[in-house]
Amino acid sequence: YLGWYMEPTHSNRMLLAAKSGIDEEINWALDRISRLTTNEYFTVKGIPSLLEALYEWPEWYAEEGYKATNDTPSLFAPNPQAANKRRHAIECLHILKSVGLNEAHAQELLWTVPTLPLVTKLLENLDPTLDAHVEFVLYALDLLQIIGPSVVLRPQSSPNPIPRLNAILARSSDRSLIMGCFSALSILLSNPANASNLSDSAPAIDAAIRYLPLFREDIGLVDECLNFLYAHLSNMAMSTAFLLRPEISGVLKIFVNILLADQVELDTLTHDVSGVVHTTPSTTVVTKDHELTKEELDALLEMPEPQRCYEWLVTMFVAKQDGELTQVEFWNLYKDIFMQFQDRFPLLVASEVIKNVNLIFPQGQAMVLPGNPARFVVRGVDRRKDIVVAEKFKCRWDRSTCGTPAFKSARELYDHLLEHLKAQDISPCKWSKCTQKPLAAAALRVHCLTHIASSQPAPQDPSQSDTITLPSATSQYPIPNPTTRPLPPARDAVITYKTPRVDPSSTALTSLLCIRSLFRASFAYEEAAPRHDADHFGFPGIVDENDDEVTVSVAGDREREAARRGRKAFVGVCNLMKEVQLRDETLMAWITEMIDTSLPFP
């Protein structure tokens, strides 16, 4: 019955069996206690002297029992009695570890029984390179991690496991031991009361730096290294000493690369910041009345009347609310086109043509406008317009009134312009709307070249638009001085950027904290500002009227050298840090601040 073995008395069945010295009884008691420790309602302090009984076998092994396993033959042919005692010690350590997982029990382990001395003995006396001792050392490290947050190590009066932890890290290649040692050191050194145990030459620092490049293969090990380094670098003196290490530049690059390796999931976002865009064609265009092409005329000539008249009206005219044409214009256009082909089909009379206009364009209204003479018009219809590119080599002299047809080349146009300039000694430029003041004949000939288009079009990127962007809706184009044109808004001002999808992992955050600690140490020391006195004059600052001595804290040579090396290292990773993107705005502000601060320093 369970209650029989949970009685809070010194005669508890499990307690007596654990102390009996009989192997079978001890095995039974330890097995039962091990099962009970998994129950959150079980408390070791409810059974008096139970913790003391559990400490007896581990202490025996830490002081005497380990000597029997130092010999290699004992591993293959162990003494049965010694093997049983070793088993009891291991089971007791396992129970103590399970008990310590409960926060209330952890305090019992720290204050009720000598856990720290036991752990120190196990670490100092047992050789972790022997297979028989590895399990004991691992349990010792687990216990040290449990009691570590409340342990205060006084170098002169208490057992100190830190030197032994450093020694294990310096020699061991066992991953479990390395991670356990780093974890224990991180917990112990995170306590400010243990700052006196920090050392800038600890072997653990070299070990942590040695394992940092494994962040892509073994993130668990690197995470423990980062936790230890952060506990170490949180101390300002240790951060300054760390900057003097020859590996500082490489370590800082690894810290940043850990951040970059963590940001694998990025979302691509776009933000359109372009405003309203007003454009105008890059080439000069003109609007002309539509004229029948040869294909259109040939198609119409094959049609009989009145079908031909219908199709002609659809081709030559469009409905337009404010359009207006005289009835005579309809008849004259019709007659001029089809008169010479009346041998095929006779022409319609004028009244039939006007009647067909009203039939094709119902919104058109035939009316008589009063006047002298009166005008017969059709309102609501207009000529179809064609937009065509203006002639490139058309002469526009005499304010665009020159009637010469367009030329085929720039050379022919220039020769024609020289004819206009022959009889002029000093004259202003009369090209279109040019406002050039009067020039001599030679200068005017050179000036006229600026109005002639190039024979070869300027090279243009395939993605470039054929239109010109205007600064506003009321802007004019072209303008006399294009170089003074206000800057127009961007056409396609779409900003595309990547942003992290998730927050950084704990490993990346620890790496960022290490970077931040080194940054603080690199830029903390500044030269003292000069004072306005007999030796320092002309300093543009506020002069104190009092003559009291002012004590200025100036960094020593060692601190200045550390800051110089730190700044140099941050300059080296500045471009690398620009690639870091963090979801949290505060953390990203840290990165931005470090980049901006690092840039001015050589």
Stockholm file with secondary structure:
# STOCKHOLM 1.0

chainA/1-602         YLGWYMEPTHSNRMLLAAKSGIDEEINWALDRISRLTTNEYFTVKGIPSLLEALYEWPEWYAEEGYKATNDTPSLFAPNPQAANKRRHAIECLHILKSVGLNEAHAQELLWTVPTLPLVTKLLENLDPTLDAHVEFVLYALDLLQIIGPSVVLRPQSSPNPIPRLNAILARSSDRSLIMGCFSALSILLSNPANASNLSDSAPAIDAAIRYLPLFREDIGLVDECLNFLYAHLSNMAMSTAFLLRPEISGVLKIFVNILLADQVELDTLTHDVSGVVHTTPSTTVVTKDHELTKEELDALLEMPEPQRCYEWLVTMFVAKQDGELTQVEFWNLYKDIFMQFQDRFPLLVASEVIKNVNLIFPQGQAMVLPGNPARFVVRGVDRRKDIVVAEKFKCRWDRSTCGTPAFKSARELYDHLLEHLKAQDISPCKWSKCTQKPLAAAALRVHCLTHIASSQPAPQDPSQSDTITLPSATSQYPIPNPTTRPLPPARDAVITYKTPRVDPSSTALTSLLCIRSLFRASFAYEEAAPRHDADHFGFPGIVDENDDEVTVSVAGDREREAARRGRKAFVGVCNLMKEVQLRDETLMAWITEMIDTSLPFP
#=GR chainA/1-602 SS CGGGGCCSSTTCHHHHHHTSCCHHHHHHHHHHHHHHTTSTTCCGGGSTTHHHHHHHHHHHHHHTGGGGGSSTHHHHSCCHHHHHHHHHHHHHHHHHHHHHTSHHHHHHHHHTSCHHHHHHHHHHHSCTTSHHHHHHHHHHHHHHHHHGGGCCCCTTTSCCCHHHHHHHHHHCCCHHHHHHHHHHHHHHHTSGGGGGGCCTTCHHHHHHHHHGGGGGTCHHHHHHHHHHHHHHHTSHHHHHHHHTSTTHHHHHHHHHHHHHHHCCCEEEEEEECCCCCEEEESSCEEEEECCCCHHHHHHHHTSCTTHHHHHHHHHHEEEEEEEEEEHHHHHHHHHHHHGGGTTTSCCCCHHHHHHHHHHHCTTCEEEEECSSSCEEEEEEEEECEEEEECCTTCCCHHHHTCCCCCCSSHHHHHHHHHHHHTTCSEECCCSTTCCCCCEEHHHHHHHHGGGSCCSSCCCCCTTSCSEEEESSTTCCSSCSCGGGCCCCCCSSCEEEEEEESSCCCHHHHHHHHHHHHHHHHHSSCCCCCCCSSSSSCCCCSCCCSCCCCCCCCCCCHHHHHHHHHHHHHHHHTHHHHTTCCCSSHHHHHHHHHHHHHHTTCC
#=GC SS_cons         CGGGGCCSSTTCHHHHHHTSCCHHHHHHHHHHHHHHTTSTTCCGGGSTTHHHHHHHHHHHHHHTGGGGGSSTHHHHSCCHHHHHHHHHHHHHHHHHHHHHTSHHHHHHHHHTSCHHHHHHHHHHHSCTTSHHHHHHHHHHHHHHHHHGGGCCCCTTTSCCCHHHHHHHHHHCCCHHHHHHHHHHHHHHHTSGGGGGGCCTTCHHHHHHHHHGGGGGTCHHHHHHHHHHHHHHHTSHHHHHHHHTSTTHHHHHHHHHHHHHHHCCCEEEEEEECCCCCEEEESSCEEEEECCCCHHHHHHHHTSCTTHHHHHHHHHHEEEEEEEEEEHHHHHHHHHHHHGGGTTTSCCCCHHHHHHHHHHHCTTCEEEEECSSSCEEEEEEEEECEEEEECCTTCCCHHHHTCCCCCCSSHHHHHHHHHHHHTTCSEECCCSTTCCCCCEEHHHHHHHHGGGSCCSSCCCCCTTSCSEEEESSTTCCSSCSCGGGCCCCCCSSCEEEEEEESSCCCHHHHHHHHHHHHHHHHHSSCCCCCCCSSSSSCCCCSCCCSCCCCCCCCCCCHHHHHHHHHHHHHHHHTHHHHTTCCCSSHHHHHHHHHHHHHHTTCC
//
